[in-house]
Amino acid sequence: EHPYIADVLHISAENLRIPGYYNDAKKACTAALSMRMILYGETNIYTMFSTILQSKLLCETGNPEDAEAAEAALQNALTLIKDKLGYDSIHFSKVILDIGDCLQ
């Protein structure tokens, strides 16, 4: 596990998600999240970014059970971001928007 590999996997997952290659994006995101959990731990902000991406993928695939799990993960991420970066962080606002998108 290397931080740069985790970063590349995370970016690749996001780039695969945007045009709708969800299966490939999930694989890359899962690998990035696993590496970041090992490298940084569960409450690190980089790990939360991968958790947020994984949640967005779950919301976009349309399975209601996945959407509920994704919303819970986004709520946890929101709390962590609030504690680490504050309310005035752009990341805090972005997660609020992601939660709204997930609830659609």
N, CA, C and O atoms as a Tinker XYZ file with bonds, in Angstrom:
   416  protein
     1  N      0.837000   -1.182000    0.000000    73     2
     2  CA     0.000000    0.000000    0.000000    64     1     3
     3  C      0.883000    1.246000    0.000000    63     2     4     5
     4  O      1.817000    1.378000    0.791000    81     3
     5  N      0.558000    2.130000   -0.894000    73     3     6
     6  CA     1.290000    3.383000   -1.003000    64     5     7
     7  C      0.270000    4.512000   -1.186000    63     6     8     9
     8  O     -0.710000    4.344000   -1.913000    81     7
     9  N      0.486000    5.649000   -0.541000    73     7    10
    10  CA    -0.488000    6.739000   -0.644000    64     9    11
    11  C     -0.779000    7.183000   -2.074000    63    10    12    13
    12  O     -1.923000    7.497000   -2.402000    81    11
    13  N      0.247000    7.212000   -2.931000    73    11    14
    14  CA     0.023000    7.649000   -4.305000    64    13    15
    15  C     -0.840000    6.661000   -5.081000    63    14    16    17
    16  O     -1.651000    7.066000   -5.914000    81    15
    17  N     -0.673000    5.389000   -4.818000    73    15    18
    18  CA    -1.504000    4.382000   -5.485000    64    17    19
    19  C     -2.955000    4.539000   -5.036000    63    18    20    21
    20  O     -3.874000    4.465000   -5.852000    81    19
    21  N     -3.154000    4.753000   -3.750000    73    19    22
    22  CA    -4.510000    4.980000   -3.246000    64    21    23
    23  C     -5.128000    6.221000   -3.893000    63    22    24    25
    24  O     -6.310000    6.215000   -4.238000    81    23
    25  N     -4.335000    7.282000   -4.058000    73    23    26
    26  CA    -4.829000    8.505000   -4.692000    64    25    27
    27  C     -5.215000    8.257000   -6.155000    63    26    28    29
    28  O     -6.263000    8.716000   -6.609000    81    27
    29  N     -4.374000    7.538000   -6.880000    73    27    30
    30  CA    -4.653000    7.250000   -8.287000    64    29    31
    31  C     -5.913000    6.390000   -8.419000    63    30    32    33
    32  O     -6.738000    6.622000   -9.303000    81    31
    33  N     -6.054000    5.408000   -7.546000    73    31    34
    34  CA    -7.257000    4.579000   -7.578000    64    33    35
    35  C     -8.510000    5.401000   -7.276000    63    34    36    37
    36  O     -9.549000    5.214000   -7.908000    81    35
    37  N     -8.405000    6.305000   -6.313000    73    35    38
    38  CA    -9.550000    7.161000   -5.962000    64    37    39
    39  C     -9.928000    8.049000   -7.152000    63    38    40    41
    40  O    -11.103000    8.149000   -7.505000    81    39
    41  N     -8.953000    8.678000   -7.756000    73    39    42
    42  CA    -9.212000    9.554000   -8.909000    64    41    43
    43  C     -9.764000    8.748000  -10.082000    63    42    44    45
    44  O    -10.670000    9.200000  -10.783000    81    43
    45  N     -9.219000    7.565000  -10.289000    73    43    46
    46  CA    -9.719000    6.697000  -11.365000    64    45    47
    47  C    -11.175000    6.315000  -11.125000    63    46    48    49
    48  O    -11.983000    6.299000  -12.053000    81    47
    49  N    -11.501000    6.009000   -9.874000    73    47    50
    50  CA   -12.876000    5.649000   -9.542000    64    49    51
    51  C    -13.829000    6.810000   -9.847000    63    50    52    53
    52  O    -14.912000    6.605000  -10.395000    81    51
    53  N    -13.422000    8.008000   -9.494000    73    51    54
    54  CA   -14.259000    9.178000   -9.776000    64    53    55
    55  C    -14.412000    9.373000  -11.283000    63    54    56    57
    56  O    -15.510000    9.663000  -11.759000    81    55
    57  N    -13.344000    9.221000  -12.022000    73    55    58
    58  CA   -13.400000    9.383000  -13.473000    64    57    59
    59  C    -14.220000    8.290000  -14.148000    63    58    60    61
    60  O    -14.814000    8.530000  -15.199000    81    59
    61  N    -14.263000    7.115000  -13.575000    73    59    62
    62  CA   -15.102000    6.035000  -14.105000    64    61    63
    63  C    -16.570000    6.231000  -13.721000    63    62    64    65
    64  O    -17.465000    5.854000  -14.478000    81    63
    65  N    -16.820000    6.815000  -12.553000    73    63    66
    66  CA   -18.188000    7.043000  -12.087000    64    65    67
    67  C    -18.928000    8.051000  -12.951000    63    66    68    69
    68  O    -20.101000    7.859000  -13.270000    81    67
    69  N    -18.256000    9.109000  -13.323000    73    67    70
    70  CA   -18.903000   10.212000  -14.031000    64    69    71
    71  C    -19.586000    9.751000  -15.322000    63    70    72    73
    72  O    -20.743000   10.111000  -15.536000    81    71
    73  N    -18.930000    8.969000  -16.198000    73    71    74
    74  CA   -19.637000    8.514000  -17.403000    64    73    75
    75  C    -20.513000    7.270000  -17.183000    63    74    76    77
    76  O    -21.164000    6.801000  -18.116000    81    75
    77  N    -20.530000    6.737000  -15.957000    73    75    78
    78  CA   -21.433000    5.639000  -15.661000    64    77    79
    79  C    -20.841000    4.244000  -15.671000    63    78    80    81
    80  O    -21.586000    3.267000  -15.749000    81    79
    81  N    -19.531000    4.119000  -15.595000    73    79    82
    82  CA   -18.896000    2.796000  -15.506000    64    81    83
    83  C    -18.841000    2.374000  -14.038000    63    82    84    85
    84  O    -17.772000    2.315000  -13.429000    81    83
    85  N    -20.018000    2.083000  -13.488000    73    83    86
    86  CA   -20.153000    1.885000  -12.047000    64    85    87
    87  C    -19.408000    0.658000  -11.520000    63    86    88    89
    88  O    -18.803000    0.724000  -10.451000    81    87
    89  N    -19.442000   -0.446000  -12.243000    73    87    90
    90  CA   -18.753000   -1.647000  -11.742000    64    89    91
    91  C    -17.250000   -1.423000  -11.634000    63    90    92    93
    92  O    -16.638000   -1.785000  -10.629000    81    91
    93  N    -16.657000   -0.831000  -12.657000    73    91    94
    94  CA   -15.222000   -0.539000  -12.613000    64    93    95
    95  C    -14.909000    0.515000  -11.554000    63    94    96    97
    96  O    -13.890000    0.439000  -10.868000    81    95
    97  N    -15.791000    1.489000  -11.435000    73    95    98
    98  CA   -15.592000    2.536000  -10.431000    64    97    99
    99  C    -15.657000    1.952000   -9.020000    63    98   100   101
   100  O    -14.866000    2.326000   -8.154000    81    99
   101  N    -16.601000    1.034000   -8.790000    73    99   102
   102  CA   -16.707000    0.403000   -7.463000    64   101   103
   103  C    -15.445000   -0.371000   -7.111000    63   102   104   105
   104  O    -14.979000   -0.321000   -5.972000    81   103
   105  N    -14.887000   -1.092000   -8.089000    73   103   106
   106  CA   -13.659000   -1.858000   -7.841000    64   105   107
   107  C    -12.508000   -0.933000   -7.464000    63   106   108   109
   108  O    -11.789000   -1.189000   -6.498000    81   107
   109  N    -12.337000    0.137000   -8.224000    73   107   110
   110  CA   -11.246000    1.073000   -7.948000    64   109   111
   111  C    -11.468000    1.780000   -6.612000    63   110   112   113
   112  O    -10.522000    1.981000   -5.850000    81   111
   113  N    -12.708000    2.156000   -6.332000    73   111   114
   114  CA   -13.007000    2.848000   -5.074000    64   113   115
   115  C    -12.801000    1.927000   -3.875000    63   114   116   117
   116  O    -12.267000    2.351000   -2.850000    81   115
   117  N    -13.220000    0.676000   -3.997000    73   115   118
   118  CA   -13.034000   -0.287000   -2.908000    64   117   119
   119  C    -11.553000   -0.490000   -2.616000    63   118   120   121
   120  O    -11.142000   -0.556000   -1.458000    81   119
   121  N    -10.757000   -0.589000   -3.675000    73   119   122
   122  CA    -9.305000   -0.752000   -3.491000    64   121   123
   123  C     -8.700000    0.484000   -2.833000    63   122   124   125
   124  O     -7.874000    0.365000   -1.929000    81   123
   125  N     -9.109000    1.671000   -3.281000    73   123   126
   126  CA    -8.596000    2.914000   -2.693000    64   125   127
   127  C     -8.994000    3.026000   -1.228000    63   126   128   129
   128  O     -8.180000    3.392000   -0.380000    81   127
   129  N    -10.250000    2.709000   -0.939000    73   127   130
   130  CA   -10.729000    2.795000    0.441000    64   129   131
   131  C     -9.986000    1.810000    1.338000    63   130   132   133
   132  O     -9.619000    2.152000    2.462000    81   131
   133  N     -9.766000    0.612000    0.859000    73   131   134
   134  CA    -9.029000   -0.391000    1.649000    64   133   135
   135  C     -7.613000    0.079000    1.948000    63   134   136   137
   136  O     -7.133000   -0.051000    3.074000    81   135
   137  N     -6.952000    0.620000    0.943000    73   135   138
   138  CA    -5.588000    1.113000    1.148000    64   137   139
   139  C     -5.564000    2.278000    2.132000    63   138   140   141
   140  O     -4.709000    2.343000    3.015000    81   139
   141  N     -6.504000    3.186000    1.968000    73   139   142
   142  CA    -6.527000    4.348000    2.850000    64   141   143
   143  C     -6.867000    3.966000    4.285000    63   142   144   145
   144  O     -6.377000    4.597000    5.222000    81   143
   145  N     -7.694000    2.950000    4.471000    73   143   146
   146  CA    -7.988000    2.475000    5.828000    64   145   147
   147  C     -6.721000    1.951000    6.487000    63   146   148   149
   148  O     -6.477000    2.200000    7.667000    81   147
   149  N     -5.914000    1.219000    5.713000    73   147   150
   150  CA    -4.660000    0.677000    6.244000    64   149   151
   151  C     -3.650000    1.804000    6.490000    63   150   152   153
   152  O     -2.992000    1.838000    7.530000    81   151
   153  N     -3.536000    2.711000    5.540000    73   151   154
   154  CA    -2.538000    3.775000    5.638000    64   153   155
   155  C     -2.873000    4.824000    6.695000    63   154   156   157
   156  O     -2.001000    5.252000    7.451000    81   155
   157  N     -4.144000    5.238000    6.744000    73   155   158
   158  CA    -4.502000    6.402000    7.543000    64   157   159
   159  C     -5.450000    6.124000    8.710000    63   158   160   161
   160  O     -5.508000    6.909000    9.656000    81   159
   161  N     -6.180000    5.035000    8.652000    73   159   162
   162  CA    -7.181000    4.761000    9.683000    64   161   163
   163  C     -8.564000    5.217000    9.250000    63   162   164   165
   164  O     -8.733000    5.874000    8.223000    81   163
   165  N     -9.536000    4.855000   10.054000    73   163   166
   166  CA   -10.934000    5.058000    9.694000    64   165   167
   167  C    -11.382000    6.517000    9.749000    63   166   168   169
   168  O    -12.264000    6.914000    8.988000    81   167
   169  N    -10.799000    7.315000   10.626000    73   167   170
   170  CA   -11.286000    8.683000   10.821000    64   169   171
   171  C    -10.426000    9.744000   10.129000    63   170   172   173
   172  O    -10.567000   10.934000   10.411000    81   171
   173  N     -9.555000    9.330000    9.243000    73   171   174
   174  CA    -8.738000   10.282000    8.504000    64   173   175
   175  C     -9.567000   10.897000    7.381000    63   174   176   177
   176  O    -10.452000   10.247000    6.826000    81   175
   177  N     -9.279000   12.136000    7.054000    73   175   178
   178  CA   -10.067000   12.844000    6.051000    64   177   179
   179  C     -9.920000   12.207000    4.665000    63   178   180   181
   180  O    -10.880000   12.196000    3.894000    81   179
   181  N     -8.745000   11.680000    4.337000    73   179   182
   182  CA    -8.573000   11.023000    3.035000    64   181   183
   183  C     -9.426000    9.759000    2.950000    63   182   184   185
   184  O     -9.993000    9.452000    1.902000    81   183
   185  N     -9.508000    9.041000    4.045000    73   183   186
   186  CA   -10.361000    7.857000    4.078000    64   185   187
   187  C    -11.818000    8.277000    3.906000    63   186   188   189
   188  O    -12.583000    7.591000    3.228000    81   187
   189  N    -12.204000    9.388000    4.507000    73   187   190
   190  CA   -13.578000    9.866000    4.374000    64   189   191
   191  C    -13.898000   10.246000    2.932000    63   190   192   193
   192  O    -15.020000   10.033000    2.473000    81   191
   193  N    -12.926000   10.806000    2.215000    73   191   194
   194  CA   -13.178000   11.151000    0.814000    64   193   195
   195  C    -13.488000    9.892000    0.003000    63   194   196   197
   196  O    -14.355000    9.917000   -0.870000    81   195
   197  N    -12.791000    8.804000    0.282000    73   195   198
   198  CA   -13.087000    7.549000   -0.414000    64   197   199
   199  C    -14.431000    6.981000    0.038000    63   198   200   201
   200  O    -15.155000    6.395000   -0.767000    81   199
   201  N    -14.768000    7.146000    1.307000    73   199   202
   202  CA   -16.073000    6.706000    1.801000    64   201   203
   203  C    -17.191000    7.494000    1.122000    63   202   204   205
   204  O    -18.223000    6.929000    0.758000    81   203
   205  N    -16.985000    8.786000    0.956000    73   203   206
   206  CA   -17.973000    9.633000    0.279000    64   205   207
   207  C    -18.157000    9.177000   -1.161000    63   206   208   209
   208  O    -19.287000    9.070000   -1.640000    81   207
   209  N    -17.063000    8.910000   -1.848000    73   207   210
   210  CA   -17.155000    8.449000   -3.229000    64   209   211
   211  C    -17.884000    7.108000   -3.307000    63   210   212   213
   212  O    -18.725000    6.905000   -4.182000    81   211
   213  N    -17.563000    6.206000   -2.402000    73   211   214
   214  CA   -18.243000    4.913000   -2.387000    64   213   215
   215  C    -19.741000    5.108000   -2.138000    63   214   216   217
   216  O    -20.565000    4.424000   -2.746000    81   215
   217  N    -20.087000    6.023000   -1.262000    73   215   218
   218  CA   -21.495000    6.303000   -0.989000    64   217   219
   219  C    -22.200000    6.870000   -2.213000    63   218   220   221
   220  O    -23.337000    6.503000   -2.506000    81   219
   221  N    -21.529000    7.758000   -2.921000    73   219   222
   222  CA   -22.114000    8.315000   -4.141000    64   221   223
   223  C    -22.361000    7.211000   -5.169000    63   222   224   225
   224  O    -23.381000    7.214000   -5.857000    81   223
   225  N    -21.430000    6.275000   -5.268000    73   223   226
   226  CA   -21.615000    5.151000   -6.186000    64   225   227
   227  C    -22.823000    4.306000   -5.790000    63   226   228   229
   228  O    -23.600000    3.881000   -6.646000    81   227
   229  N    -22.974000    4.067000   -4.497000    73   227   230
   230  CA   -24.119000    3.282000   -4.024000    64   229   231
   231  C    -25.437000    4.001000   -4.322000    63   230   232   233
   232  O    -26.415000    3.365000   -4.714000    81   231
   233  N    -25.465000    5.300000   -4.142000    73   231   234
   234  CA   -26.685000    6.067000   -4.420000    64   233   235
   235  C    -27.048000    6.041000   -5.898000    63   234   236   237
   236  O    -28.224000    5.965000   -6.255000    81   235
   237  N    -26.050000    6.102000   -6.742000    73   235   238
   238  CA   -26.301000    6.208000   -8.180000    64   237   239
   239  C    -26.678000    4.888000   -8.843000    63   238   240   241
   240  O    -27.178000    4.887000   -9.967000    81   239
   241  N    -26.446000    3.767000   -8.166000    73   239   242
   242  CA   -26.783000    2.483000   -8.778000    64   241   243
   243  C    -28.258000    2.140000   -8.632000    63   242   244   245
   244  O    -28.738000    1.229000   -9.306000    81   243
   245  N    -28.992000    2.842000   -7.770000    73   243   246
   246  CA   -30.428000    2.710000   -7.724000    64   245   247
   247  C    -31.006000    1.667000   -6.787000    63   246   248   249
   248  O    -32.228000    1.529000   -6.731000    81   247
   249  N    -30.198000    0.931000   -6.054000    73   247   250
   250  CA   -30.699000   -0.065000   -5.117000    64   249   251
   251  C    -31.091000    0.644000   -3.815000    63   250   252   253
   252  O    -30.243000    1.294000   -3.204000    81   251
   253  N    -32.374000    0.536000   -3.365000    73   251   254
   254  CA   -32.803000    1.263000   -2.163000    64   253   255
   255  C    -32.017000    0.911000   -0.896000    63   254   256   257
   256  O    -31.738000    1.791000   -0.081000    81   255
   257  N    -31.660000   -0.355000   -0.725000    73   255   258
   258  CA   -30.887000   -0.734000    0.463000    64   257   259
   259  C    -29.505000   -0.080000    0.437000    63   258   260   261
   260  O    -28.999000    0.365000    1.467000    81   259
   261  N    -28.906000   -0.028000   -0.750000    73   259   262
   262  CA   -27.609000    0.621000   -0.883000    64   261   263
   263  C    -27.718000    2.113000   -0.590000    63   262   264   265
   264  O    -26.822000    2.696000    0.021000    81   263
   265  N    -28.803000    2.724000   -1.021000    73   263   266
   266  CA   -28.982000    4.157000   -0.799000    64   265   267
   267  C    -29.088000    4.470000    0.692000    63   266   268   269
   268  O    -28.573000    5.491000    1.149000    81   267
   269  N    -29.752000    3.599000    1.452000    73   267   270
   270  CA   -29.856000    3.818000    2.900000    64   269   271
   271  C    -28.490000    3.708000    3.565000    63   270   272   273
   272  O    -28.153000    4.516000    4.430000    81   271
   273  N    -27.708000    2.717000    3.168000    73   271   274
   274  CA   -26.358000    2.564000    3.719000    64   273   275
   275  C    -25.488000    3.745000    3.320000    63   274   276   277
   276  O    -24.687000    4.234000    4.117000    81   275
   277  N    -25.651000    4.199000    2.087000    73   275   278
   278  CA   -24.872000    5.333000    1.607000    64   277   279
   279  C    -25.208000    6.602000    2.380000    63   278   280   281
   280  O    -24.319000    7.377000    2.731000    81   279
   281  N    -26.496000    6.809000    2.642000    73   279   282
   282  CA   -26.896000    7.994000    3.395000    64   281   283
   283  C    -26.296000    7.978000    4.796000    63   282   284   285
   284  O    -25.836000    9.010000    5.285000    81   283
   285  N    -26.298000    6.811000    5.448000    73   283   286
   286  CA   -25.702000    6.702000    6.783000    64   285   287
   287  C    -24.202000    6.999000    6.738000    63   286   288   289
   288  O    -23.680000    7.692000    7.611000    81   287
   289  N    -23.512000    6.477000    5.725000    73   287   290
   290  CA   -22.078000    6.738000    5.590000    64   289   291
   291  C    -21.815000    8.216000    5.329000    63   290   292   293
   292  O    -20.853000    8.779000    5.851000    81   291
   293  N    -22.670000    8.845000    4.523000    73   291   294
   294  CA   -22.505000   10.277000    4.262000    64   293   295
   295  C    -22.752000   11.107000    5.528000    63   294   296   297
   296  O    -22.076000   12.112000    5.747000    81   295
   297  N    -23.703000   10.700000    6.349000    73   295   298
   298  CA   -23.941000   11.404000    7.610000    64   297   299
   299  C    -22.719000   11.307000    8.524000    63   298   300   301
   300  O    -22.343000   12.284000    9.172000    81   299
   301  N    -22.100000   10.121000    8.572000    73   299   302
   302  CA   -20.876000    9.958000    9.365000    64   301   303
   303  C    -19.752000   10.825000    8.815000    63   302   304   305
   304  O    -19.012000   11.455000    9.569000    81   303
   305  N    -19.635000   10.847000    7.496000    73   303   306
   306  CA   -18.603000   11.679000    6.867000    64   305   307
   307  C    -18.840000   13.157000    7.166000    63   306   308   309
   308  O    -17.897000   13.913000    7.399000    81   307
   309  N    -20.101000   13.555000    7.156000    73   307   310
   310  CA   -20.444000   14.947000    7.447000    64   309   311
   311  C    -19.992000   15.335000    8.854000    63   310   312   313
   312  O    -19.446000   16.419000    9.061000    81   311
   313  N    -20.223000   14.453000    9.806000    73   311   314
   314  CA   -19.800000   14.715000   11.182000    64   313   315
   315  C    -18.278000   14.830000   11.281000    63   314   316   317
   316  O    -17.755000   15.734000   11.933000    81   315
   317  N    -17.580000   13.910000   10.630000    73   315   318
   318  CA   -16.119000   13.946000   10.670000    64   317   319
   319  C    -15.575000   15.214000   10.013000    63   318   320   321
   320  O    -14.668000   15.852000   10.547000    81   319
   321  N    -16.120000   15.571000    8.876000    73   319   322
   322  CA   -15.656000   16.770000    8.178000    64   321   323
   323  C    -15.946000   18.016000    9.014000    63   322   324   325
   324  O    -15.121000   18.928000    9.079000    81   323
   325  N    -17.111000   18.056000    9.648000    73   323   326
   326  CA   -17.446000   19.192000   10.518000    64   325   327
   327  C    -16.421000   19.313000   11.642000    63   326   328   329
   328  O    -15.962000   20.410000   11.957000    81   327
   329  N    -16.065000   18.172000   12.246000    73   327   330
   330  CA   -15.120000   18.182000   13.365000    64   329   331
   331  C    -13.706000   18.540000   12.925000    63   330   332   333
   332  O    -12.990000   19.238000   13.644000    81   331
   333  N    -13.300000   18.071000   11.754000    73   331   334
   334  CA   -11.913000   18.287000   11.313000    64   333   335
   335  C    -11.726000   19.570000   10.516000    63   334   336   337
   336  O    -10.699000   20.235000   10.649000    81   335
   337  N    -12.714000   19.930000    9.682000    73   335   338
   338  CA   -12.552000   21.074000    8.790000    64   337   339
   339  C    -13.478000   22.242000    9.103000    63   338   340   341
   340  O    -13.213000   23.374000    8.700000    81   339
   341  N    -14.556000   21.968000    9.815000    73   339   342
   342  CA   -15.487000   23.026000   10.192000    64   341   343
   343  C    -16.655000   23.182000    9.229000    63   342   344   345
   344  O    -16.671000   22.633000    8.127000    81   343
   345  N    -17.646000   23.966000    9.702000    73   343   346
   346  CA   -18.851000   24.205000    8.908000    64   345   347
   347  C    -18.575000   24.999000    7.636000    63   346   348   349
   348  O    -19.267000   24.830000    6.632000    81   347
   349  N    -17.575000   25.856000    7.678000    73   347   350
   350  CA   -17.320000   26.724000    6.533000    64   349   351
   351  C    -16.447000   26.076000    5.465000    63   350   352   353
   352  O    -16.013000   26.742000    4.525000    81   351
   353  N    -16.190000   24.788000    5.606000    73   351   354
   354  CA   -15.411000   24.062000    4.606000    64   353   355
   355  C    -16.270000   23.749000    3.386000    63   354   356   357
   356  O    -17.447000   23.412000    3.512000    81   355
   357  N    -15.682000   23.862000    2.234000    73   355   358
   358  CA   -16.393000   23.506000    1.006000    64   357   359
   359  C    -16.742000   22.014000    0.994000    63   358   360   361
   360  O    -17.737000   21.611000    0.391000    81   359
   361  N    -15.932000   21.209000    1.651000    73   359   362
   362  CA   -16.205000   19.774000    1.714000    64   361   363
   363  C    -17.472000   19.495000    2.525000    63   362   364   365
   364  O    -18.224000   18.577000    2.199000    81   363
   365  N    -17.710000   20.272000    3.565000    73   363   366
   366  CA   -18.930000   20.132000    4.359000    64   365   367
   367  C    -20.149000   20.413000    3.483000    63   366   368   369
   368  O    -21.120000   19.656000    3.498000    81   367
   369  N    -20.091000   21.498000    2.725000    73   367   370
   370  CA   -21.200000   21.845000    1.829000    64   369   371
   371  C    -21.410000   20.782000    0.759000    63   370   372   373
   372  O    -22.545000   20.452000    0.417000    81   371
   373  N    -20.325000   20.256000    0.239000    73   371   374
   374  CA   -20.416000   19.238000   -0.809000    64   373   375
   375  C    -21.084000   17.971000   -0.291000    63   374   376   377
   376  O    -21.888000   17.370000   -1.002000    81   375
   377  N    -20.773000   17.557000    0.919000    73   375   378
   378  CA   -21.397000   16.355000    1.473000    64   377   379
   379  C    -22.883000   16.588000    1.702000    63   378   380   381
   380  O    -23.682000   15.673000    1.500000    81   379
   381  N    -23.273000   17.782000    2.116000    73   379   382
   382  CA   -24.695000   18.086000    2.258000    64   381   383
   383  C    -25.398000   17.947000    0.904000    63   382   384   385
   384  O    -26.497000   17.399000    0.825000    81   383
   385  N    -24.768000   18.436000   -0.144000    73   383   386
   386  CA   -25.344000   18.264000   -1.488000    64   385   387
   387  C    -25.402000   16.794000   -1.883000    63   386   388   389
   388  O    -26.379000   16.354000   -2.488000    81   387
   389  N    -24.369000   16.034000   -1.546000    73   387   390
   390  CA   -24.365000   14.590000   -1.857000    64   389   391
   391  C    -25.484000   13.860000   -1.131000    63   390   392   393
   392  O    -26.105000   12.957000   -1.692000    81   391
   393  N    -25.746000   14.246000    0.116000    73   391   394
   394  CA   -26.853000   13.640000    0.865000    64   393   395
   395  C    -28.180000   13.954000    0.176000    63   394   396   397
   396  O    -29.035000   13.079000    0.036000    81   395
   397  N    -28.347000   15.194000   -0.250000    73   395   398
   398  CA   -29.562000   15.573000   -0.977000    64   397   399
   399  C    -29.726000   14.798000   -2.271000    63   398   400   401
   400  O    -30.829000   14.359000   -2.598000    81   399
   401  N    -28.638000   14.625000   -3.009000    73   399   402
   402  CA   -28.685000   13.835000   -4.250000    64   401   403
   403  C    -29.065000   12.391000   -3.957000    63   402   404   405
   404  O    -29.808000   11.769000   -4.716000    81   403
   405  N    -28.556000   11.865000   -2.863000    73   403   406
   406  CA   -28.824000   10.483000   -2.495000    64   405   407
   407  C    -30.297000   10.272000   -2.121000    63   406   408   409
   408  O    -30.851000    9.195000   -2.337000    81   407
   409  N    -30.917000   11.303000   -1.563000    73   407   410
   410  CA   -32.312000   11.196000   -1.141000    64   409   411
   411  C    -33.299000   11.312000   -2.288000    63   410   412   413
   412  O    -34.489000   11.064000   -2.093000    81   411
   413  N    -32.848000   11.679000   -3.466000    73   411   414
   414  CA   -33.757000   11.844000   -4.621000    64   413   415
   415  C    -34.340000   10.536000   -5.042000    63   414   416
   416  O    -35.122000   10.485000   -5.992000    81   415
